[in-house]
Structures are given as C-alpha cells and as structure tokens.
C-alpha cells in the first residue's frame, strides 16, 4: 500500500470517528447522510 492510499484510509477513519462522536453526543442522526454525501463528492473530486 502506497503512502497516498494509506493516508486516505487514515483520513477516512478519523472522519468516521469524528462523525460518530458528534452524532452520538448531539443526536443529529437526521443530518448524517448530508455529511457522507459531501464526503463522497470530495473523495470523487480528489481522485
């Protein structure tokens, strides 16, 4: 696995942890799909 791929995985895991923490603390599951759509578009553009 090259460095760029490893870095992408690390970023994805950090984003997931932050997202879950915020969702659990503030109970904002309704808006969770917006976060993932934005992230998916970002990932698509970065590729």
C-alpha positions as CSV (number, residue, x, y, z in Angstrom):
1,X,0.0,0.0,0.0
2,X,1.5,3.3,-1.0
3,X,1.6,6.4,1.2
4,X,-1.3,8.2,-0.5
5,X,-3.6,5.2,-0.2
6,X,-2.7,4.8,3.5
7,X,-3.2,8.5,4.1
8,X,-6.7,8.3,2.5
9,X,-7.6,5.4,4.9
10,X,-6.4,7.3,7.9
11,X,-8.4,10.4,6.9
12,X,-11.5,8.3,6.3
13,X,-11.2,6.6,9.7
14,X,-10.7,9.9,11.5
15,X,-13.7,11.4,9.7
16,X,-15.8,8.4,10.7
17,X,-14.7,8.7,14.4
18,X,-15.4,12.4,14.5
19,X,-18.8,11.9,12.7
20,X,-19.9,9.1,15.1
21,X,-18.8,11.1,18.2
22,X,-20.7,14.2,17.1
23,X,-23.8,12.2,16.1
24,X,-23.9,10.4,19.4
25,X,-23.3,13.5,21.6
26,X,-25.6,15.9,19.8
27,X,-28.1,13.3,18.5
28,X,-28.0,14.6,14.9
29,X,-28.5,11.3,13.0
30,X,-31.0,13.0,10.7
31,X,-28.3,15.1,9.1
32,X,-25.8,12.2,8.9
33,X,-26.5,11.5,5.2
34,X,-25.5,15.1,4.3
35,X,-22.1,14.6,5.8
36,X,-21.5,11.4,3.9
37,X,-22.7,12.8,0.6
38,X,-20.4,15.8,1.0
39,X,-17.5,13.4,1.9
40,X,-18.3,11.1,-1.1
41,X,-18.3,14.1,-3.5
42,X,-15.0,15.3,-2.0
43,X,-13.4,11.9,-2.4
44,X,-14.7,11.7,-6.0
45,X,-13.2,15.1,-6.9
46,X,-9.9,14.4,-5.2
47,X,-9.4,11.2,-7.2
